[in-house]
Amino acid sequence: MRFNTDQFASDNNFDTPENVDAEYVTEQSMSALWDLVIAPMQDQLTDEDKTLIAVIGMTFKLVAHKAKCYEDIQKGNHDKNSLN
């Protein structure tokens, strides 16, 4: 299936509010997943399941932090010594 890309704004033209960044979006998504999926079935999860969920959560946070750093660089919000 092909999509007509003229119908969609490109990522570069998508304006988000200033306070919405990769870390915020990840935090909100993880919170929704916890509330809707993980918490209701907590009694059914094994210790191994819980450990895996924790590792996945930390991985999401790490990726979000790196994405936030990239966003900051794109906006010019970085320490002058960070490029050395």
Backbone as numpy.savetxt, mean C-alpha at the origin, in Angstrom:
# Nx Ny Nz CAx CAy CAz Cx Cy Cz
-9.02 -9.86 -24.10 -9.86 -8.69 -24.10 -8.97 -7.46 -24.10
-9.30 -6.50 -24.90 -8.55 -5.25 -24.96 -9.42 -4.12 -24.43
-8.77 -3.23 -23.73 -9.46 -2.06 -23.21 -9.08 -0.85 -24.04
-10.02 0.02 -24.25 -9.74 1.28 -24.90 -9.11 2.19 -23.85
-7.81 2.38 -23.94 -7.10 3.15 -22.91 -7.46 4.62 -22.94
-8.11 5.09 -23.99 -8.53 6.49 -24.02 -9.64 6.76 -23.01
-10.30 5.70 -22.55 -11.40 5.86 -21.60 -10.91 6.08 -20.17
-9.66 5.76 -19.91 -9.14 5.80 -18.56 -8.03 6.84 -18.45
-8.03 7.57 -17.34 -6.94 8.52 -17.11 -5.67 7.73 -16.81
-4.56 8.21 -17.31 -3.30 7.52 -17.03 -2.92 7.76 -15.57
-2.07 6.90 -15.04 -1.65 7.03 -13.64 -1.01 8.38 -13.38
-0.28 8.90 -14.36 0.41 10.17 -14.16 -0.54 11.35 -14.07
-1.74 11.21 -14.55 -2.70 12.31 -14.53 -3.69 12.19 -13.38
-3.55 11.18 -12.55 -4.48 10.96 -11.45 -4.06 11.78 -10.25
-4.87 12.74 -9.87 -4.56 13.59 -8.73 -5.18 13.01 -7.47
-4.37 12.89 -6.43 -4.88 12.43 -5.14 -4.72 13.55 -4.14
-5.54 13.55 -3.11 -5.35 14.55 -2.06 -3.95 14.43 -1.46
-3.42 15.52 -0.97 -2.04 15.55 -0.45 -1.78 14.52 0.64
-2.76 14.28 1.50 -2.54 13.38 2.63 -2.72 11.90 2.28
-3.02 11.59 1.04 -3.18 10.19 0.62 -1.91 9.76 -0.08
-1.22 8.80 0.54 0.00 8.28 -0.06 -0.01 6.76 0.05
1.05 6.13 -0.40 1.11 4.66 -0.43 0.95 4.05 0.96
1.55 4.67 1.96 1.44 4.13 3.31 0.01 4.23 3.84
-0.65 5.34 3.58 -2.04 5.53 4.02 -2.96 4.51 3.36
-2.83 4.36 2.05 -3.68 3.43 1.31 -3.46 2.00 1.80
-2.22 1.63 2.02 -1.91 0.29 2.51 -2.50 0.08 3.90
-2.35 1.07 4.77 -2.90 0.97 6.12 -4.41 0.78 6.09
-5.10 1.55 5.27 -6.55 1.44 5.17 -6.97 0.09 4.60
-6.24 -0.39 3.61 -6.55 -1.69 3.00 -6.33 -2.82 3.98
-5.22 -2.76 4.71 -4.93 -3.80 5.69 -5.98 -3.79 6.81
-6.42 -2.62 7.20 -7.44 -2.51 8.24 -8.76 -3.14 7.78
-9.13 -2.87 6.54 -10.36 -3.46 5.99 -10.26 -4.97 5.91
-9.11 -5.47 5.46 -8.92 -6.92 5.39 -9.02 -7.55 6.78
-8.44 -6.89 7.77 -8.51 -7.40 9.13 -9.96 -7.47 9.60
-10.67 -6.34 9.44 -12.04 -6.26 9.94 -13.00 -7.21 9.22
-12.84 -7.33 7.90 -13.80 -8.09 7.10 -13.47 -9.58 6.98
-12.19 -9.92 7.03 -11.80 -11.30 6.72 -11.08 -11.99 7.88
-10.03 -11.38 8.38 -9.16 -12.08 9.33 -9.79 -12.18 10.72
-10.25 -11.07 11.27 -10.80 -11.08 12.64 -11.98 -12.05 12.79
-12.93 -12.07 11.86 -14.06 -12.99 12.02 -13.67 -14.47 12.06
-12.55 -14.82 11.45 -12.17 -16.23 11.43 -10.92 -16.52 12.26
-10.62 -15.64 13.20 -9.41 -15.80 14.00 -9.37 -17.13 14.75
-10.50 -17.61 15.21 -10.54 -18.87 15.96 -10.22 -20.07 15.08
-10.37 -19.93 13.78 -10.11 -21.03 12.86 -8.67 -21.04 12.33
-7.91 -20.00 12.62 -6.54 -19.89 12.11 -5.57 -20.65 12.99
-4.65 -21.33 12.35 -3.58 -22.01 13.09 -2.49 -20.99 13.41
-1.57 -21.38 14.26 -0.43 -20.50 14.56 0.38 -20.21 13.30
0.49 -21.22 12.45 1.21 -21.04 11.19 0.49 -20.02 10.30
-0.83 -20.10 10.25 -1.62 -19.13 9.47 -1.40 -17.71 10.00
-1.43 -17.57 11.33 -1.25 -16.25 11.94 0.14 -15.69 11.66
1.14 -16.56 11.70 2.50 -16.13 11.39 2.60 -15.67 9.95
2.01 -16.42 9.04 2.05 -16.06 7.63 1.33 -14.73 7.39
0.20 -14.52 8.04 -0.53 -13.26 7.91 0.33 -12.10 8.42
1.03 -12.31 9.52 1.91 -11.27 10.06 3.04 -10.94 9.09
3.64 -11.97 8.49 4.72 -11.75 7.52 4.19 -11.00 6.30
3.02 -11.37 5.83 2.42 -10.69 4.68 2.16 -9.22 5.04
1.65 -8.97 6.23 1.39 -7.60 6.67 2.66 -6.76 6.71
3.74 -7.33 7.25 5.01 -6.61 7.30 5.55 -6.36 5.89
5.35 -7.32 5.00 5.79 -7.15 3.61 5.02 -6.02 2.94
3.72 -5.97 3.15 2.91 -4.87 2.60 3.40 -3.52 3.13
3.71 -3.46 4.43 4.18 -2.21 5.02 5.53 -1.80 4.43
6.41 -2.76 4.21 7.72 -2.47 3.62 7.57 -1.94 2.20
6.74 -2.59 1.41 6.50 -2.14 0.03 5.87 -0.75 0.04
4.93 -0.51 0.94 4.29 0.81 1.03 5.30 1.88 1.41
6.21 1.56 2.32 7.23 2.54 2.72 8.13 2.88 1.54
8.54 1.87 0.80 9.38 2.13 -0.37 8.63 2.95 -1.42
7.35 2.65 -1.60 6.54 3.42 -2.55 6.40 4.87 -2.08
6.24 5.07 -0.78 6.14 6.43 -0.22 7.43 7.19 -0.45
8.56 6.53 -0.26 9.86 7.18 -0.51 9.96 7.59 -1.98
9.52 6.73 -2.87 9.53 7.05 -4.30 8.61 8.24 -4.58
7.43 8.23 -3.97 6.50 9.36 -4.14 7.15 10.66 -3.67
7.84 10.60 -2.53 8.51 11.80 -2.01 9.58 12.29 -2.97
10.34 11.38 -3.54 11.38 11.77 -4.50 10.74 12.42 -5.72
9.64 11.84 -6.20 8.96 12.40 -7.37 8.44 13.82 -7.10
8.05 14.08 -5.85 7.55 15.41 -5.48 8.68 16.37 -5.12
9.92 15.85 -5.06 11.04 16.69 -4.67 11.18 16.84 -3.17
10.47 16.02 -2.41 10.53 16.07 -0.95 11.54 15.06 -0.43
12.81 15.40 -0.55 13.83 14.49 -0.03 14.98 15.31 0.52
15.73 14.68 1.38 16.89 15.32 1.98 17.92 15.59 0.89
18.55 16.76 0.95 19.53 17.12 -0.08 20.70 16.14 -0.12
20.98 15.47 0.99 22.08 14.51 1.04 21.67 13.10 0.60
20.39 12.89 0.35 19.92 11.55 0.02 20.37 11.09 -1.37
20.78 12.01 -2.21 21.21 11.64 -3.56 22.71 11.40 -3.64
23.42 11.56 -2.54 24.88 11.34 -2.54 25.21 9.88 -2.49
